[in-house]
Amino acid sequence: MNENGSRVVVITGGSRGIGRCVALKFAEEAARIVLVHYDPDESAAQETLALLKEKGVQVEAHKVDVSVRQEVEELFGDILERYGRVDVLVNNAGITRDTLLMRMGEKDWDAVLNVNLKSVFNCTQAVIRAMIKQRSGCIVSMSSVVGQIGNVGQANYSASKAGIMGFTKTVAREVAARGIRVNAVAPGFIDTEMTAALPEKVRQKFLEQIPLGRMGRPEEVAEVVYWLCSDSASYLTGQVIHVNGGLYM
Ligand SMILES: NC(=O)c1ccc[n+]([C@@H]2O[C@H](COP(=O)([O-])OP(=O)(O)OC[C@H]3O[C@@H](n4cnc5c(N)ncnc54)[C@H](O)[C@@H]3O)[C@@H](O)[C@H]2O)c1
């Protein structure tokens, strides 16, 4: 919290899906919200901005590729200059380039590792000094159940999401004494554009393995992200919270 009483919250991948729901959740506390996305067109981001403005919060959106270090440094430099602080960072941007390892090209590997994992390094490093100075801050990064259990066709994706788990635990140890909490959320099979792209047969196979018998809703993930960034979770750091309907226990 800062002197204005409203937290400054940066959400990558905030234009749609889980990121949009996280932003809507933070809007309930009148946070000042910065969305980052890299959609080819601005329509989803504009829709999210409109939904947030309806709730009366201060919000802005930026199209920035979070895998590109210089762009991230410029973005956060600008945010810190204007707001003076960042209270919450949600590292949520992510992509898939699924194919069997036998066929996986170097480009598919690099793209997924860069967008899903290097971005977390880029954005976290860009805020950490400010958070240390504030002696407060919450960072939540979006991992995945497949970072824990693997998934056929996702060697790149599951490696990136497992990498987030290791990164989270290490950074949590490094900054705990400075009042900063660092956690990850590992969603299971959530109903967003990312999973809408999956063939029906794959969807059915996933559903059969979920004890709760259904896909998750992005709102159900957003609730946990929000809670992790609240005082109710003040004794949690370095944790990976699974939100997966029982797919992995
Ligand atoms: N949907 C699921 O079932 C599921 C399960 C586990 C984990 N996740 C993770 O949750 C996160 C959000 O997933 P979603 O389903 O809402 O995805 P989505 O495809 O609906 O949204 C992805 C978001 O990431 C942004 N993005 C992509 N590349 C970017 C880049 N280079 N720079 C900046 N922003 C970029 C997009 O613009 C968009 O805002 C991802 O990290 C994903 O891996 C999703």
The ligand as a MOL file (V3000), in Angstrom:
LIG
                    3D

  0  0  0     0  0            999 V3000
M  V30 BEGIN CTAB
M  V30 COUNTS 44 48 0 0 0
M  V30 BEGIN ATOM
M  V30 1 N -5.4760 -21.6130 -19.8810 0
M  V30 2 C -4.9200 -22.6010 -19.2030 0
M  V30 3 O -5.4450 -23.7380 -19.1450 0
M  V30 4 C -3.6350 -22.3900 -18.4580 0
M  V30 5 C -3.1820 -23.4420 -17.6550 0
M  V30 6 C -1.9910 -23.2700 -16.9550 0
M  V30 7 C -1.2820 -22.0990 -17.0650 0
M  V30 8 N -1.7390 -21.1150 -17.8740 0 CHG=1
M  V30 9 C -0.9300 -19.9000 -17.9650 0
M  V30 10 O -1.6860 -18.7800 -17.5720 0
M  V30 11 C -1.2350 -17.6260 -18.2710 0
M  V30 12 C -2.4080 -16.9540 -18.9750 0
M  V30 13 O -2.9940 -17.8960 -19.8400 0
M  V30 14 P -4.3630 -17.6380 -20.6250 0
M  V30 15 O -4.9760 -18.9760 -20.7930 0
M  V30 16 O -5.1200 -16.5400 -20.0090 0 CHG=-1
M  V30 17 O -3.7530 -17.2130 -22.0540 0
M  V30 18 P -4.3110 -16.2640 -23.2250 0
M  V30 19 O -3.7090 -16.8390 -24.4750 0
M  V30 20 O -5.7760 -16.1110 -23.1550 0
M  V30 21 O -3.6160 -14.8500 -22.8800 0
M  V30 22 C -2.2350 -14.7110 -22.9560 0
M  V30 23 C -1.8560 -13.2940 -22.6320 0
M  V30 24 O -0.4120 -13.1940 -22.6970 0
M  V30 25 C -0.0650 -12.1030 -23.5240 0
M  V30 26 N 1.2370 -12.3400 -24.1740 0
M  V30 27 C 1.5870 -13.3580 -24.9900 0
M  V30 28 N 2.8560 -13.1740 -25.4180 0
M  V30 29 C 3.3020 -12.0220 -24.8620 0
M  V30 30 C 4.5190 -11.2930 -24.9310 0
M  V30 31 N 5.5570 -11.7270 -25.6730 0
M  V30 32 N 4.6280 -10.1400 -24.2480 0
M  V30 33 C 3.5890 -9.6750 -23.4950 0
M  V30 34 N 2.4130 -10.3250 -23.3860 0
M  V30 35 C 2.2780 -11.4760 -24.0610 0
M  V30 36 C -1.1880 -12.0150 -24.5260 0
M  V30 37 O -1.1860 -10.7360 -25.1780 0
M  V30 38 C -2.3910 -12.2680 -23.6170 0
M  V30 39 O -2.6970 -11.0670 -22.9330 0
M  V30 40 C -0.1430 -18.1270 -19.2320 0
M  V30 41 O 1.1150 -17.9410 -18.6470 0
M  V30 42 C -0.4510 -19.5940 -19.3680 0
M  V30 43 O 0.7010 -20.3410 -19.7180 0
M  V30 44 C -2.9060 -21.2240 -18.5670 0
M  V30 END ATOM
M  V30 BEGIN BOND
M  V30 1 1 1 2
M  V30 2 2 2 3
M  V30 3 1 2 4
M  V30 4 1 4 5
M  V30 5 2 4 44
M  V30 6 2 5 6
M  V30 7 1 6 7
M  V30 8 2 7 8
M  V30 9 1 8 9
M  V30 10 1 8 44
M  V30 11 1 9 10
M  V30 12 1 9 42
M  V30 13 1 10 11
M  V30 14 1 11 12
M  V30 15 1 11 40
M  V30 16 1 12 13
M  V30 17 1 13 14
M  V30 18 2 14 15
M  V30 19 1 14 16
M  V30 20 1 14 17
M  V30 21 1 17 18
M  V30 22 2 18 19
M  V30 23 1 18 20
M  V30 24 1 18 21
M  V30 25 1 21 22
M  V30 26 1 22 23
M  V30 27 1 23 24
M  V30 28 1 23 38
M  V30 29 1 24 25
M  V30 30 1 25 26
M  V30 31 1 25 36
M  V30 32 1 26 27
M  V30 33 1 26 35
M  V30 34 2 27 28
M  V30 35 1 28 29
M  V30 36 1 29 30
M  V30 37 2 29 35
M  V30 38 1 30 31
M  V30 39 2 30 32
M  V30 40 1 32 33
M  V30 41 2 33 34
M  V30 42 1 34 35
M  V30 43 1 36 37
M  V30 44 1 36 38
M  V30 45 1 38 39
M  V30 46 1 40 41
M  V30 47 1 40 42
M  V30 48 1 42 43
M  V30 END BOND
M  V30 END CTAB
M  END
